[in-house]
Amino acid sequence: MSDPTYTPPKVWKWEQGNGGRFASINRPIAGATHDKDLPVGEHPFQLYSLATPNGVKATIMFEELLEKGIKEAEYDAWLIQIMEGDQFSSGFVEVNPNSKIPALLDRSEDPAVRVFESGSILFYLAEKFGAFLPTDRARRAETMNWLFWQMASAPILGGGFGHFYAYAPEKYEYPINRYTMEVKRQLDVLDRQLADNQYIAGDEYTIADMAVWPWYGSLVKNTVYEAAEFLEAHTYTNVLRWTNELAKRPAVQRGRMVNRAWGELSSQLLERHDASDFDLRTQDKLEGKQS
């Protein structure tokens, strides 16, 4: 282990390849690194994403809209391999100058509307289709409270706890303790809220649940960071109850599969262009056809 003390220089300089799982794609500047157009399918919505917790929010929302019979929400979902730098293509940067997934293009509007940041995508679709966002002022405000809570809290969970606990090249006590304390506080916030409510914002399933579940549901079920035991996730019984209930929703199950490029082959649907893809084009079937 290197010296745990660090004295910052007067001016920080970027050293490429400075360690960590994402060192190859992290950089201190924005903009495209290469010219490449994004693919475009036949549906009104074009989603460019990967099945990370942030990406899953968008695909769950689309599948929930379709589950409700809203055919106008049909979408094409294209895989963006972030570890290969797809998010730095000129086409992707045009849709999202921040080079993060998910990114959405709504071609049903003229001119087409770009939407980036997962919370913004959830809100945009909820408003456009009048679904999963209450119209009553107080209930709507409560839903937005928890949507923004998730957007503000997830960087602590992912960029803070997840990075130092699971991805950093070396483990240090101070940052792990600091972020563990905050993540457990967040879980306690959720557990207390869910003790008196079926869903995050009350008795109605909303975009707040779709935002929170991919991060905190995955955390307590040990599918991100493998930290459930470390965090004593089993003690957050209300979060676990809610997590398990949402996991049974057919749209949530489908949404988790879209743009997924790891895990069981039957759970991977690299691209989604039609509802039949879930039955016909998962990786187990595609690789079976090729063998």
PyMOL commands that set and color helices and strands:
alter all, ss='L'
color gray80, all
select helices_A, chain A and resi 53-67+71-73+82-84+86-88+90-95+118-129+137-167+173-195+207-220+233-235+237-247+250-257+265-267+277-280+283-290
alter helices_A, ss='H'
color red, helices_A
select strands_A, chain A and resi 45-49+75-79+103-106+113-116
alter strands_A, ss='S'
color yellow, strands_A
deselect
rebuild
show_as cartoon
